[in-house]
Amino acid sequence: MNGKQAAGIQAVQEISDGMVVGLGTGTTVYYFLEALAEKVKLGLKLTGVATSQQTVELARKWGIPMKPLNSVQSIDLTIDGADEVSPDLDGIKGGGGALLYEKLVAVASKKRIWIVDARKTVKQLGAFPLPVEVIPFSWKQINRKLENRGLHPVLRTQKDGSPFLTDARHYILDLHLNTIENPSALANELDHLPGLVEHGLFLGMTDSVIIGYPDGHIERLERH
């Protein structure tokens, strides 16, 4: 068992009968979905709300009942991964390209838990490139503004060199920052840039983090 698997399996203990559960995206969430599907086979009743088409397809394959976000009043609990987590439980998300839908599901949730392996915990955010989701119509103008602000944007591309497309048909610019001295100030700056749909700074947006270690043991951090 690796750290991702340990964290994913542990998170299944948080799910109880009748819940509406937000299902995140990514490699750690894969192990969570796999373990959750086993519980569903054994009779656990729940409704899943996915943060990406990739998660929808996995859930369908494994028999997890799903509804779109617009079909539920609220979400009891969302389990998702993160690309970086700081000591105060702020994070960077969006390495898989699902940041917009992940944030929409998160804000619709009564409780949020991130599952990560120990390598995702950092003293300061920023070594992982910060994704920002942008409107294709004006991506070059937004890119130029970000460059002028010293944020080092790089258009995310697919293997064939074409732009990566999110589920919402937007582009992603990854900001290569190394460190983010003031995440809340940067988030505020990005929030006010027209055409920038969403950014991968998730600040104050998780209640707990389950950290899995390579030897299979678990650490749990709570927001105070």
N, CA, C and O of each residue as an XYZ file, in Angstrom:
896
protein
N       0.850     -1.199      0.000
C       0.000      0.000      0.000
C       0.887      1.251      0.000
O       1.864      1.324      0.745
N       0.534      2.243     -0.850
C       1.266      3.512     -0.845
C       0.468      4.578     -0.097
O      -0.640      4.322      0.374
N       1.043      5.775      0.005
C       0.399      6.840      0.761
C      -0.947      7.247      0.190
O      -1.897      7.480      0.938
N      -1.037      7.334     -1.135
C      -2.303      7.714     -1.773
C      -3.397      6.699     -1.459
O      -4.528      7.055     -1.127
N      -3.031      5.436     -1.572
C      -3.990      4.362     -1.322
C      -4.445      4.382      0.139
O      -5.630      4.218      0.429
N      -3.498      4.584      1.054
C      -3.827      4.612      2.481
C      -4.811      5.739      2.791
O      -5.780      5.540      3.524
N      -4.558      6.925      2.230
C      -5.447      8.069      2.462
C      -6.819      7.834      1.844
O      -7.841      8.143      2.457
N      -6.845      7.287      0.630
C      -8.113      7.038     -0.056
C      -8.991      6.045      0.665
O     -10.199      6.248      0.794
N      -8.379      4.960      1.140
C      -9.141      3.926      1.851
C      -9.650      4.466      3.187
O     -10.779      4.179      3.584
N      -8.820      5.246      3.878
C      -9.232      5.819      5.167
C     -10.454      6.722      5.003
O     -11.331      6.739      5.867
N     -10.515      7.469      3.903
C     -11.595      8.444      3.708
C     -12.962      7.787      3.592
O     -13.980      8.417      3.882
N     -12.994      6.532      3.173
C     -14.280      5.834      3.032
C     -14.989      5.716      4.381
O     -16.216      5.636      4.438
N     -14.208      5.705      5.472
C     -14.811      5.619      6.812
C     -15.693      6.830      7.121
O     -16.526      6.782      8.025
N     -15.506      7.915      6.365
C     -16.272      9.143      6.612
C     -17.680      9.099      6.012
O     -18.511      9.956      6.312
N     -17.944      8.108      5.172
C     -19.208      8.066      4.429
C     -20.217      7.214      5.180
O     -19.923      6.082      5.566
N     -21.407      7.765      5.385
C     -22.473      6.992      6.023
C     -23.696      6.916      5.109
O     -23.813      7.665      4.139
N     -24.585      6.011      5.433
C     -25.749      5.702      4.594
C     -26.591      6.949      4.323
O     -26.866      7.736      5.229
N     -26.995      7.114      3.065
C     -27.910      8.188      2.692
C     -27.252      9.511      2.349
O     -27.946     10.470      2.012
N     -25.922      9.587      2.428
C     -25.229     10.845      2.167
C     -25.233     11.228      0.687
O     -25.257     10.369     -0.195
N     -25.210     12.527      0.442
C     -24.837     13.056     -0.872
C     -23.355     13.415     -0.773
O     -22.961     14.237      0.053
N     -22.536     12.787     -1.628
C     -21.078     12.882     -1.487
C     -20.459     13.493     -2.742
O     -20.673     13.005     -3.852
N     -19.693     14.561     -2.555
C     -18.913     15.121     -3.649
C     -17.694     14.249     -3.902
O     -16.941     13.933     -2.981
N     -17.508     13.867     -5.144
C     -16.416     12.968     -5.518
C     -15.390     13.739     -6.328
O     -15.679     14.213     -7.427
N     -14.191     13.860     -5.778
C     -13.143     14.655     -6.395
C     -12.531     13.990     -7.620
O     -13.075     13.039     -8.181
N     -11.390     14.520     -8.009
C     -10.694     14.081     -9.218
C      -9.223     13.873     -8.894
O      -8.641     14.625     -8.112
N      -8.617     12.843     -9.503
C      -7.182     12.669     -9.342
C      -6.793     11.272     -8.892
O      -7.643     10.412     -8.661
N      -5.484     11.064     -8.774
C      -4.960      9.722     -8.521
C      -5.279      9.227     -7.116
O      -5.553      8.040     -6.936
N      -5.251     10.110     -6.112
C      -5.590      9.679     -4.749
C      -7.075      9.369     -4.651
O      -7.479      8.398     -4.010
N      -7.888     10.210     -5.298
C      -9.342      9.978     -5.300
C      -9.688      8.659     -5.980
O     -10.683      8.026     -5.627
N      -8.887      8.243     -6.940
C      -9.108      6.953     -7.602
C      -9.198      5.826     -6.569
O     -10.095      4.985     -6.631
N      -8.258      5.818     -5.621
C      -8.263      4.766     -4.590
C      -9.477      4.891     -3.679
O     -10.044      3.888     -3.246
N      -9.871      6.124     -3.391
C     -11.082      6.343     -2.595
C     -12.312      5.793     -3.315
O     -13.130      5.099     -2.712
N     -12.443      6.105     -4.612
C     -13.601      5.630     -5.390
C     -13.627      4.109     -5.468
O     -14.686      3.487     -5.382
N     -12.462      3.528     -5.630
C     -12.363      2.066     -5.698
C     -12.868      1.432     -4.405
O     -13.625      0.461     -4.435
N     -12.443      1.990     -3.265
C     -12.883      1.463     -1.966
C     -14.358      1.761     -1.717
O     -15.074      0.946     -1.135
N     -14.809      2.937     -2.164
C     -16.224      3.305     -1.992
C     -17.123      2.369     -2.792
O     -18.191      1.976     -2.321
N     -16.697      2.016     -3.989
C     -17.482      1.109     -4.831
C     -17.692     -0.242     -4.150
O     -18.753     -0.852     -4.286
N     -16.683     -0.704     -3.419
C     -16.824     -1.965     -2.675
C     -17.908     -1.855     -1.617
O     -18.690     -2.786     -1.422
N     -17.955     -0.704     -0.926
C     -18.989     -0.476      0.103
C     -20.382     -0.416     -0.531
O     -21.353     -0.920      0.034
N     -20.466      0.205     -1.709
C     -21.755      0.287     -2.413
C     -22.234     -1.113     -2.785
O     -23.418     -1.426     -2.657
N     -21.305     -1.952     -3.247
C     -21.667     -3.345     -3.571
C     -22.221     -4.073     -2.355
O     -23.082     -4.944     -2.480
N     -21.717     -3.709     -1.173
C     -22.153     -4.359      0.071
C     -23.420     -3.727      0.649
O     -23.893     -4.146      1.705
N     -23.978     -2.712     -0.044
C     -25.268     -2.176      0.372
C     -25.287     -0.735      0.840
O     -26.350     -0.229      1.201
N     -24.135     -0.045      0.846
C     -24.118      1.366      1.249
C     -24.909      2.192      0.238
O     -24.690      2.091     -0.969
N     -25.829      3.007      0.744
C     -26.654      3.861     -0.108
C     -26.105      5.286     -0.070
O     -25.921      5.861      1.003
N     -25.847      5.849     -1.252
C     -25.371      7.229     -1.333
C     -25.667      7.773     -2.720
O     -26.014      7.032     -3.639
N     -25.519      9.104     -2.850
C     -25.592      9.762     -4.154
C     -24.280     10.506     -4.357
O     -23.881     11.301     -3.506
N     -23.614     10.261     -5.462
C     -22.361     10.943     -5.768
C     -22.582     12.133     -6.681
O     -23.446     12.108     -7.558
N     -21.789     13.181     -6.466
C     -21.754     14.347     -7.356
C     -20.304     14.524     -7.780
O     -19.435     14.766     -6.943
N     -20.041     14.407     -9.068
C     -18.652     14.374     -9.547
C     -18.124     15.768     -9.859
O     -18.880     16.679    -10.198
N     -16.804     15.911     -9.737
C     -16.130     17.164    -10.077
C     -15.523     17.145    -11.479
O     -14.917     18.128    -11.906
N     -15.683     16.028    -12.197
C     -15.129     15.946    -13.551
C     -15.786     14.806    -14.309
O     -16.363     13.895    -13.716
N     -15.689     14.872    -15.618
C     -16.197     13.786    -16.450
C     -15.416     12.507    -16.202
O     -15.975     11.412    -16.262
N     -14.137     12.641    -15.927
C     -13.297     11.480    -15.608
C     -13.862     10.730    -14.395
O     -13.928      9.501    -14.393
N     -14.265     11.478    -13.370
C     -14.827     10.860    -12.166
C     -16.211     10.268    -12.447
O     -16.549      9.208    -11.920
N     -17.002     10.940    -13.263
C     -18.314     10.389    -13.665
C     -18.134      9.012    -14.293
O     -18.850      8.069    -13.958
N     -17.182      8.904    -15.196
C     -16.981      7.639    -15.916
C     -16.495      6.534    -14.985
O     -16.934      5.390    -15.096
N     -15.590      6.871    -14.065
C     -15.124      5.876    -13.086
C     -16.265      5.419    -12.198
O     -16.435      4.223    -11.959
N     -17.051      6.373    -11.709
C     -18.159      6.046    -10.800
C     -19.185      5.158    -11.501
O     -19.689      4.197    -10.920
N     -19.484      5.487    -12.740
C     -20.452      4.660    -13.492
C     -19.916      3.244    -13.673
O     -20.644      2.264    -13.510
N     -18.638      3.153    -14.012
C     -18.024      1.836    -14.233
C     -18.109      0.982    -12.982
O     -18.297     -0.232    -13.056
N     -17.967      1.633    -11.823
C     -17.941      0.902    -10.553
C     -19.289      0.877     -9.825
O     -19.371      0.423     -8.684
N     -20.346      1.365    -10.489
C     -21.690      1.216     -9.928
C     -22.038      2.178     -8.805
O     -22.893      1.872     -7.974
N     -21.388      3.334     -8.766
C     -21.705      4.343     -7.745
C     -22.804      5.246     -8.307
O     -22.610      5.848     -9.364
N     -23.957      5.358     -7.629
C     -25.067      6.183     -8.136
C     -24.679      7.662     -8.193
O     -24.107      8.192     -7.241
N     -24.989      8.319     -9.301
C     -24.543      9.698     -9.519
C     -25.707     10.623     -9.872
O     -26.708     10.202    -10.450
N     -25.544     11.901     -9.506
C     -26.439     12.969     -9.953
C     -25.582     14.188    -10.297
O     -24.503     14.360     -9.731
N     -26.052     15.042    -11.223
C     -25.331     16.295    -11.477
C     -25.549     17.273    -10.323
O     -26.514     17.149     -9.569
N     -24.652     18.238    -10.191
C     -24.730     19.213     -9.105
C     -26.076     19.938     -9.080
O     -26.622     20.197     -8.008
N     -26.609     20.262    -10.249
C     -27.883     20.989    -10.312
C     -29.066     20.182     -9.794
O     -30.138     20.742     -9.565
N     -28.892     18.874     -9.604
C     -29.997     18.016     -9.170
C     -30.008     17.754     -7.663
O     -30.855     17.006     -7.175
N     -29.077     18.360     -6.922
C     -29.058     18.177     -5.462
C     -29.165     19.543     -4.782
O     -28.702     20.552     -5.315
N     -29.781     19.559     -3.601
C     -29.911     20.807     -2.831
C     -28.567     21.226     -2.250
O     -28.173     22.390     -2.324
N     -27.869     20.245     -1.666
C     -26.542     20.498     -1.096
C     -25.802     19.170     -1.021
O     -26.365     18.110     -1.291
N     -24.545     19.250     -0.653
C     -23.693     18.065     -0.565
C     -23.259     17.904      0.892
O     -22.780     18.855      1.510
N     -23.427     16.706      1.433
C     -23.081     16.478      2.846
C     -21.578     16.537      3.072
O     -21.110     17.122      4.049
N     -20.827     15.927      2.165
C     -19.380     15.813      2.347
C     -18.728     15.651      0.982
O     -19.205     14.887      0.143
N     -17.640     16.370      0.767
C     -16.842     16.173     -0.454
C     -15.468     15.642     -0.080
O     -14.809     16.167      0.817
N     -15.047     14.599     -0.774
C     -13.707     14.037     -0.633
C     -12.949     14.352     -1.916
O     -13.369     13.958     -3.005
N     -11.837     15.059     -1.787
C     -11.075     15.451     -2.973
C      -9.586     15.431     -2.642
O      -9.201     15.368     -1.474
N      -8.771     15.485     -3.662
C      -7.330     15.545     -3.473
C      -6.842     16.984     -3.480
O      -7.643     17.919     -3.512
N      -5.531     17.158     -3.450
C      -4.917     18.482     -3.563
C      -3.496     18.300     -4.081
O      -2.876     17.258     -3.866
N      -2.990     19.314     -4.758
C      -1.630     19.255     -5.297
C      -0.592     19.774     -4.306
O       0.564     19.350     -4.328
N      -1.007     20.683     -3.448
C      -0.173     21.158     -2.338
C      -1.090     21.510     -1.175
O      -2.202     21.999     -1.375
N      -0.613     21.255      0.048
C      -1.342     21.658      1.256
C      -0.342     22.301      2.212
O       0.706     21.730      2.512
N      -0.687     23.503      2.686
C       0.181     24.218      3.623
C      -0.213     23.872      5.062
O      -1.256     23.254      5.277
N       0.602     24.261      6.055
C       0.294     23.925      7.449
C      -1.043     24.481      7.934
O      -1.656     23.899      8.829
N      -1.514     25.604      7.360
C      -2.817     26.150      7.772
C      -3.976     25.606      6.935
O      -5.076     26.158      6.950
N      -3.718     24.516      6.205
C      -4.721     23.784      5.414
C      -5.267     24.593      4.241
O      -6.402     24.378      3.815
N      -4.475     25.515      3.720
C      -4.776     26.093      2.410
C      -4.131     25.211      1.349
O      -3.211     24.451      1.650
N      -4.602     25.306      0.117
C      -4.077     24.400     -0.896
C      -4.069     24.958     -2.299
O      -4.714     25.961     -2.603
N      -3.315     24.272     -3.148
C      -3.381     24.451     -4.603
C      -4.009     23.192     -5.177
O      -3.617     22.073     -4.846
N      -5.006     23.402     -6.058
C      -5.662     22.296     -6.743
C      -5.767     22.645     -8.226
O      -5.639     23.806     -8.614
N      -6.000     21.630     -9.038
C      -6.202     21.861    -10.460
C      -5.153     21.241    -11.352
O      -5.140     21.480    -12.560
N      -4.256     20.432    -10.761
C      -3.267     19.740    -11.589
C      -3.909     18.832    -12.620
O      -3.353     18.611    -13.696
N      -5.085     18.306    -12.289
C      -5.823     17.462    -13.224
C      -6.758     18.236    -14.135
O      -7.409     17.658    -15.005
N      -6.821     19.548    -13.932
C      -7.628     20.392    -14.811
C      -9.078     20.570    -14.396
O      -9.875     21.108    -15.165
N      -9.441     20.125    -13.181
C     -10.851     20.167    -12.763
C     -11.137     21.265    -11.748
O     -12.153     21.200    -11.056
N     -10.269     22.277    -11.635
C     -10.372     23.242    -10.540
C     -11.699     23.974    -10.463
O     -12.200     24.200     -9.361
N     -12.288     24.354    -11.593
C     -13.555     25.093    -11.568
C     -14.659     24.235    -10.955
O     -15.340     24.670    -10.026
N     -14.839     23.028    -11.467
C     -15.902     22.164    -10.949
C     -15.596     21.717     -9.526
O     -16.511     21.549     -8.720
N     -14.316     21.523     -9.208
C     -13.941     21.163     -7.837
C     -14.325     22.273     -6.861
O     -14.796     22.000     -5.757
N     -14.123     23.521     -7.273
C     -14.467     24.629     -6.374
C     -15.979     24.781     -6.246
O     -16.479     25.070     -5.159
N     -16.708     24.591     -7.332
C     -18.176     24.687     -7.277
C     -18.772     23.601     -6.380
O     -19.703     23.863     -5.618
N     -18.241     22.397     -6.472
C     -18.720     21.309     -5.599
C     -18.321     21.591     -4.147
O     -19.095     21.333     -3.225
N     -17.114     22.120     -3.950
C     -16.654     22.417     -2.586
C     -17.555     23.439     -1.899
O     -17.921     23.259     -0.737
N     -17.916     24.512     -2.610
C     -18.728     25.554     -1.963
C     -20.169     25.093     -1.731
O     -20.880     25.691     -0.924
N     -20.608     24.044     -2.422
C     -21.945     23.475     -2.203
C     -21.958     22.440     -1.077
O     -23.001     21.859     -0.776
N     -20.799     22.209     -0.455
C     -20.656     21.116      0.511
C     -20.685     21.621      1.950
O     -20.135     22.677      2.263
N     -21.340     20.846      2.824
C     -21.368     21.181      4.251
C     -20.030     20.887      4.916
O     -19.643     21.562      5.870
N     -19.323     19.878      4.409
C     -18.026     19.504      4.972
C     -17.115     19.060      3.840
O     -17.571     18.473      2.859
N     -15.805     19.347      3.982
C     -14.846     19.004      2.936
C     -13.617     18.353      3.564
O     -13.092     18.832      4.568
N     -13.168     17.257      2.960
C     -11.961     16.568      3.400
C     -11.057     16.382      2.184
O     -11.510     15.935      1.130
N      -9.778     16.726      2.335
C      -8.793     16.433      1.295
C      -8.006     15.190      1.677
O      -7.692     14.965      2.845
N      -7.698     14.397      0.672
C      -6.860     13.213      0.874
C      -5.604     13.364      0.020
O      -5.685     13.590     -1.188
N      -4.455     13.238      0.654
C      -3.182     13.455     -0.051
C      -2.148     12.466      0.457
O      -2.284     11.912      1.548
N      -1.104     12.247     -0.354
C       0.055     11.546      0.193
C       1.006     12.590      0.775
O       0.900     13.780      0.477
N       1.926     12.131      1.600
C       2.755     13.039      2.397
C       3.561     14.018      1.539
O       3.912     15.099      2.012
N       3.857     13.664      0.304
C       4.658     14.543     -0.559
C       3.920     15.831     -0.923
O       4.544     16.790     -1.377
N       2.601     15.865     -0.730
C       1.821     17.051     -1.099
C       1.822     18.109      0.005
O       1.352     19.226     -0.214
N       2.341     17.774      1.185
C       2.376     18.750      2.271
C       3.625     19.619      2.131
O       4.731     19.108      1.951
N       3.435     20.944      2.216
C       4.529     21.901      2.006
C       4.478     22.965      3.101
O       3.443     23.182      3.732
N       5.618     23.621      3.312
C       5.657     24.719      4.290
C       5.026     25.978      3.723
O       4.426     26.768      4.453
N       5.168     26.163      2.393
C       4.623     27.354      1.734
C       4.149     26.962      0.339
O       4.834     26.232     -0.378
N       2.975     27.451     -0.036
C       2.432     27.133     -1.354
C       3.257     27.782     -2.461
O       3.891     28.818     -2.260
N       3.233     27.144     -3.645
C       3.772     27.800     -4.831
C       4.743     27.004     -5.673
O       4.923     27.314     -6.851
N       5.381     25.979     -5.104
C       6.298     25.180     -5.921
C       5.537     24.472     -7.037
O       6.041     24.351     -8.154
N       4.310     23.999     -6.735
C       3.454     23.414     -7.770
C       2.861     24.569     -8.581
O       2.310     25.503     -7.999
N       2.965     24.523     -9.909
C       2.438     25.622    -10.731
C       0.943     25.843    -10.463
O       0.156     24.896    -10.455
N       0.570     27.102    -10.245
C      -0.810     27.441     -9.901
C      -1.665     27.515    -11.164
O      -1.423     28.370    -12.016
N      -2.674     26.625    -11.305
C      -3.522     26.663    -12.505
C      -4.543     27.802    -12.421
O      -5.123     28.052    -11.364
N      -4.750     28.478    -13.535
C      -5.871     29.406    -13.665
C      -6.630     29.035    -14.935
O      -6.040     28.793    -15.988
N      -7.950     28.996    -14.806
C      -8.819     28.604    -15.925
C      -9.302     29.866    -16.619
O      -9.827     30.775    -15.974
N      -9.125     29.922    -17.934
C      -9.398     31.162    -18.664
C     -10.280     30.904    -19.893
O     -10.318     29.804    -20.444
N     -10.984     31.966    -20.295
C     -11.831     31.922    -21.492
C     -10.939     31.883    -22.741
O     -10.085     32.756    -22.897
N     -11.111     30.903    -23.632
C     -10.278     30.844    -24.840
C     -10.328     32.116    -25.685
O      -9.326     32.506    -26.283
N     -11.490     32.758    -25.736
C     -11.695     33.964    -26.559
C     -10.635     35.033    -26.290
O     -10.228     35.755    -27.200
N     -10.189     35.129    -25.020
C      -9.254     36.219    -24.686
C      -8.009     35.721    -23.958
O      -7.392     36.469    -23.199
N      -7.639     34.464    -24.186
C      -6.570     33.894    -23.363
C      -5.230     34.605    -23.553
O      -4.441     34.710    -22.613
N      -4.975     35.091    -24.768
C      -3.680     35.760    -25.001
C      -3.603     37.101    -24.266
O      -2.544     37.485    -23.770
N      -4.737     37.810    -24.200
C      -4.763     39.067    -23.457
C      -4.557     38.816    -21.955
O      -3.827     39.545    -21.283
N      -5.218     37.770    -21.449
C      -5.062     37.428    -20.028
C      -3.626     36.985    -19.758
O      -3.025     37.360    -18.751
N      -3.089     36.183    -20.673
C      -1.712     35.710    -20.545
C      -0.740     36.896    -20.460
O       0.191     36.896    -19.655
N      -0.979     37.901    -21.304
C      -0.103     39.073    -21.322
C      -0.184     39.846    -19.997
O       0.828     40.308    -19.468
N      -1.404     39.974    -19.479
C      -1.578     40.676    -18.199
C      -0.860     39.934    -17.072
O      -0.231     40.548    -16.209
N      -0.963     38.614    -17.093
C      -0.298     37.811    -16.053
C       1.221     37.910    -16.191
O       1.938     37.983    -15.193
N       1.701     37.913    -17.426
C       3.144     38.082    -17.659
C       3.629     39.432    -17.135
O       4.677     39.521    -16.494
N       2.860     40.474    -17.412
C       3.227     41.823    -16.978
C       3.256     41.952    -15.454
O       3.947     42.810    -14.904
N       2.500     41.090    -14.788
C       2.484     41.108    -13.316
C       3.549     40.171    -12.723
O       3.611     39.975    -11.510
N       4.383     39.599    -13.600
C       5.469     38.741    -13.132
C       5.016     37.384    -12.621
O       5.651     36.806    -11.739
N       3.901     36.864    -13.180
C       3.328     35.606    -12.685
C       3.693     34.400    -13.547
O       3.262     33.286    -13.250
N       4.475     34.595    -14.605
C       5.063     33.512    -15.413
C       4.041     32.459    -15.872
O       4.175     31.283    -15.535
N       3.021     32.876    -16.637
C       2.025     31.926    -17.127
C       2.544     31.070    -18.277
O       3.316     31.539    -19.113
N       2.114     29.817    -18.310
C       2.423     28.905    -19.415
C       1.121     28.207    -19.807
O       0.453     27.613    -18.961
N       0.762     28.280    -21.087
C      -0.450     27.616    -21.562
C      -0.289     26.104    -21.429
O       0.690     25.533    -21.910
N      -1.256     25.459    -20.774
C      -1.214     23.995    -20.654
C      -1.640     23.370    -21.986
O      -2.671     23.736    -22.549
N      -0.844     22.434    -22.479
C      -1.137     21.803    -23.762
C      -1.254     20.290    -23.619
O      -0.838     19.701    -22.622
N      -1.835     19.682    -24.651
C      -1.930     18.229    -24.720
C      -0.689     17.687    -25.448
O       0.167     18.448    -25.900
N      -0.618     16.377    -25.545
C       0.570     15.755    -26.157
C       0.797     16.206    -27.589
O       1.936     16.271    -28.051
N      -0.292     16.520    -28.296
C      -0.140     16.948    -29.693
C       0.155     18.449    -29.826
O       0.252     18.973    -30.936
N       0.296     19.126    -28.695
C       0.617     20.551    -28.715
C      -0.588     21.474    -28.708
O      -0.438     22.687    -28.562
N      -1.791     20.910    -28.866
C      -2.999     21.744    -28.828
C      -3.328     22.104    -27.376
O      -2.915     21.390    -26.462
N      -4.065     23.200    -27.147
C      -4.374     23.602    -25.776
C      -5.188     22.534    -25.045
O      -6.097     21.931    -25.616
N      -4.849     22.309    -23.781
C      -5.648     21.453    -22.908
C      -7.009     22.113    -22.716
O      -7.089     23.318    -22.476
N      -8.085     21.320    -22.821
C      -9.443     21.847    -22.632
C     -10.037     21.260    -21.355
O     -10.008     20.047    -21.151
N     -10.574     22.126    -20.498
C     -11.272     21.642    -19.305
C     -12.648     21.100    -19.701
O     -13.078     21.233    -20.846
N     -13.326     20.486    -18.727
C     -14.687     19.982    -18.996
C     -15.630     21.118    -19.404
O     -16.605     20.891    -20.120
N     -15.337     22.337    -18.947
C     -16.156     23.503    -19.301
C     -15.684     24.168    -20.603
O     -16.181     25.229    -20.981
N     -14.719     23.532    -21.284
C     -14.193     23.991    -22.583
C     -13.391     25.287    -22.449
O     -13.421     26.141    -23.335
N     -12.685     25.418    -21.348
C     -11.786     26.547    -21.145
C     -10.332     26.089    -21.259
O     -10.045     24.892    -21.258
N      -9.422     27.055    -21.358
C      -7.983     26.780    -21.327
C      -7.466     26.915    -19.900
O      -8.144     27.463    -19.031
N      -6.259     26.408    -19.671
C      -5.582     26.592    -18.385
C      -4.214     27.216    -18.626
O      -3.443     26.773    -19.478
N      -3.938     28.258    -17.847
C      -2.596     28.833    -17.771
C      -2.015     28.425    -16.420
O      -2.640     28.648    -15.384
N      -0.829     27.832    -16.426
C      -0.168     27.444    -15.178
C       0.849     28.530    -14.815
O       1.722     28.871    -15.613
N       0.721     29.068    -13.599
C       1.590     30.140    -13.135
C       2.768     29.539    -12.375
O       2.583     28.879    -11.352
N       3.978     29.770    -12.879
C       5.190     29.207    -12.281
C       5.783     30.238    -11.318
O       6.496     31.155    -11.726
N       5.475     30.066    -10.049
C       5.740     31.105     -9.052
C       6.832     30.741     -8.050
O       7.407     31.625     -7.416
N       7.118     29.467     -7.902
C       8.079     28.944     -6.913
C       7.570     29.079     -5.478
O       7.456     28.080     -4.768
N       7.266     30.297     -5.047
C       6.634     30.485     -3.740
C       5.554     31.552     -3.868
O       5.662     32.465     -4.687
N       4.513     31.427     -3.051
C       3.445     32.431     -2.996
C       3.504     33.051     -1.604
O       3.096     32.441     -0.616
N       4.021     34.277     -1.548
C       4.224     34.933     -0.248
C       2.899     35.244      0.444
O       2.773     35.093      1.659
N       1.908     35.681     -0.344
C       0.626     36.094      0.228
C      -0.502     35.496     -0.603
O      -1.010     36.151     -1.513
N      -0.907     34.250     -0.302
C      -1.929     33.586     -1.129
C      -3.246     34.353     -1.211
O      -3.864     34.391     -2.275
N      -3.690     34.965     -0.112
C      -4.987     35.646     -0.147
C      -4.936     36.891     -1.032
O      -5.912     37.204     -1.715
N      -3.802     37.606     -1.026
C      -3.672     38.772     -1.902
C      -3.654     38.353     -3.369
O      -4.267     39.007     -4.211
N      -2.949     37.259     -3.674
C      -2.909     36.769     -5.059
C      -4.291     36.285     -5.496
O      -4.721     36.557     -6.617
N      -4.982     35.570     -4.612
C      -6.336     35.092     -4.938
C      -7.250     36.274     -5.251
O      -8.020     36.228     -6.210
N      -7.167     37.319     -4.454
C      -7.990     38.514     -4.670
C      -7.660     39.179     -6.005
O      -8.555     39.633     -6.717
N      -6.384     39.233     -6.333
C      -5.955     39.823     -7.611
C      -6.509     39.018     -8.791
O      -7.017     39.590     -9.755
N      -6.409     37.693     -8.706
C      -6.883     36.837     -9.795
C      -8.407     36.863     -9.905
O      -8.956     36.784    -11.004
N      -9.087     36.975     -8.765
C     -10.559     37.021     -8.758
C     -11.094     38.212     -9.552
O     -12.224     38.176    -10.038
N     -10.289     39.263     -9.685
C     -10.773     40.493    -10.318
C     -10.225     40.698    -11.736
O     -10.263     41.806    -12.271
N      -9.719     39.625    -12.332
C      -9.201     39.723    -13.702
C     -10.257     39.207    -14.676
O     -10.509     38.002    -14.700
N     -10.890     40.070    -15.485
C     -11.936     39.631    -16.405
C     -11.433     38.556    -17.369
O     -10.336     38.659    -17.917
N     -12.251     37.529    -17.564
C     -11.895     36.435    -18.463
C     -11.180     35.290    -17.775
O     -11.080     34.190    -18.318
N     -10.676     35.560    -16.564
C     -10.104     34.485    -15.755
C     -11.255     33.890    -14.949
O     -11.792     34.532    -14.047
N     -11.625     32.660    -15.284
C     -12.850     32.060    -14.748
C     -12.661     31.604    -13.306
O     -13.528     31.827    -12.461
N     -11.523     30.962    -13.025
C     -11.257     30.443    -11.675
C      -9.768     30.183    -11.539
O      -9.056     29.996    -12.525
N      -9.310     30.176    -10.273
C      -7.902     29.860     -9.984
C      -7.837     28.694     -9.004
O      -8.819     28.348     -8.347
N      -6.653     28.104     -8.928
C      -6.473     26.900     -8.125
C      -6.086     27.135     -6.683
O      -5.704     26.188     -5.996
N      -6.169     28.370     -6.193
C      -5.964     28.622     -4.768
C      -7.250     28.306     -4.018
O      -8.271     28.966     -4.216
N      -7.199     27.310     -3.169
C      -8.344     26.910     -2.348
C      -7.995     27.299     -0.906
O      -7.335     26.547     -0.189
N      -8.449     28.478     -0.503
C      -8.059     29.056      0.790
C      -9.229     28.962      1.770
O     -10.329     29.434      1.485
N      -8.980     28.354      2.912
C     -10.044     28.170      3.896
C     -11.152     27.251      3.420
O     -12.289     27.357      3.880
N     -10.833     26.350      2.504
C     -11.873     25.556      1.843
C     -11.826     24.066      2.154
O     -12.457     23.269      1.459
N     -11.084     23.681      3.192
C     -11.205     22.294      3.641
C     -11.282     22.282      5.153
O     -10.711     23.140      5.826
N     -11.999     21.294      5.683
C     -12.141     21.160      7.135
C     -11.098     20.217      7.711
O     -10.654     20.387      8.847
N     -10.708     19.220      6.921
C      -9.740     18.218      7.379
C      -8.864     17.786      6.209
O      -9.258     17.873      5.047
N      -7.671     17.320      6.547
C      -6.787     16.713      5.552
C      -6.322     15.368      6.092
O      -5.799     15.281      7.203
N      -6.517     14.321      5.295
C      -6.016     12.987      5.634
C      -4.750     12.759      4.822
O      -4.786     12.752      3.592
N      -3.627     12.571      5.517
C      -2.327     12.392      4.873
C      -1.922     10.927      4.976
O      -1.884     10.360      6.068
N      -1.620     10.317      3.830
C      -1.155      8.935      3.810
C       0.353      8.875      3.598
O       0.902      9.612      2.780
N       1.017      7.994      4.339
C       2.473      7.842      4.249
C       2.822      6.536      3.532
O       2.006      5.615      3.486
N       4.034      6.455      2.972
C       4.423      5.279      2.178
C       4.298      3.958      2.942
O       4.059      2.916      2.332
N       4.457      3.990      4.276
C       4.342      2.747      5.049
C       2.890      2.411      5.387
O       2.621      1.424      6.071
N       1.943      3.243      4.901
C       0.519      2.945      5.101
C      -0.104      3.631      6.302
O      -1.314      3.525      6.499
N       0.688      4.338      7.119
C       0.052      4.981      8.268
C      -0.537      6.330      7.871
O      -0.172      6.916      6.852
N      -1.453      6.801      8.704
C      -2.302      7.951      8.400
C      -2.082      9.050      9.431
O      -1.893      8.781     10.617
N      -2.108     10.290      8.958
C      -2.144     11.448      9.856
C      -3.348     12.284      9.443
O      -3.635     12.432      8.255
N      -4.044     12.825     10.430
C      -5.222     13.661     10.125
C      -5.023     15.044     10.733
O      -4.721     15.175     11.919
N      -5.194     16.068      9.912
C      -5.101     17.448     10.366
C      -6.485     18.079     10.300
O      -7.230     17.848      9.348
N      -6.830     18.873     11.307
C      -8.135     19.536     11.369
C      -7.948     21.045     11.349
O      -6.990     21.571     11.915
N      -8.860     21.725     10.699
C      -8.855     23.194     10.736
C      -9.320     23.654     12.105
O     -10.330     23.176     12.621
N      -8.588     24.571     12.683
C      -8.953     25.066     14.028
C      -9.690     26.379     13.944
O     -10.072     26.939     14.972
